[in-house]
């Protein structure tokens, strides 16, 4: 599994900000190429601004399932409610933050 940075609280990528049962993904940030559980973790650890993934890059692997350790493309992630590899459910509330990570 790739390194996940920030204040994580378990091996499934939950962090101090989001640690519910379905908070199991980490996002590879376009700006630095590092996986973080959330934008708040990124802000706490990096000194640069977040840059969003543009639509042309949605084929890139940038989502990490904390349950099975498999990566998903942005397109795969945006079009499912669970991991396409292990079927672990994702937090559907994350949609409220998509604009922080992805060009919509």
C-alpha positions, -999 to 999 in steps of 0.1 A, spaced: 0 0 0 13 35 -8 22 58 21 -6 78 35 4 110 51 -12 131 78 -27 123 112 -42 89 105 -58 69 133 -58 34 118 -45 13 89 -76 19 68 -67 55 62 -91 70 87 -79 103 102 -85 126 132 -110 146 110 -130 117 94 -130 84 112 -164 68 107 -169 32 94 -170 43 58 -141 68 59 -117 44 42 -102 63 13 -71 84 8 -68 108 -20 -36 114 -40 -33 152 -41 -27 166 -76 -4 193 -62 21 171 -44 14 135 -54 10 124 -18 -19 104 -4 -38 121 24 -71 110 40 -86 145 36 -80 181 27 -77 191 64 -48 166 68 -32 181 37 -35 216 51 -20 205 84 11 189 68 18 209 36 26 246 31 13 248 -5 -23 252 -18 -43 223 -30 -47 221 -68 -76 201 -82 -74 172 -106 -87 184 -140 -112 163 -159 -86 153 -185 -67 135 -157 -97 115 -143 -81 84 -158 -53 87 -132 -51 64 -102 -56 88 -73 -79 71 -48 -67 45 -24 -90 20 -7 -79 17 29 -95 -17 33 -79 -36 4 -50 -12 -6 -60 -11 -42 -60 21 -62 -90 34 -82 -90 60 -110 -108 92 -103 -135 82 -128 -140 49 -110 -143 65 -77 -167 92 -88 -191 66 -103 -193 42 -74 -204 40 -38 -180 12 -29 -146 -1 -37 -146 -18 -71 -121 -44 -58 -133 -54 -24 -168 -39 -23 -162 -20 10 -186 9 11 -174 45 8 -187 75 27 -213 91 3 -210 123 22 -175 128 7 -194 142 -24 -197 175 -5 -159 179 -8 -154 168 -44 -149 204 -56 -118 206 -33 -102 177 -51 -117 174 -86 -127 197 -114 -164 193 -117 
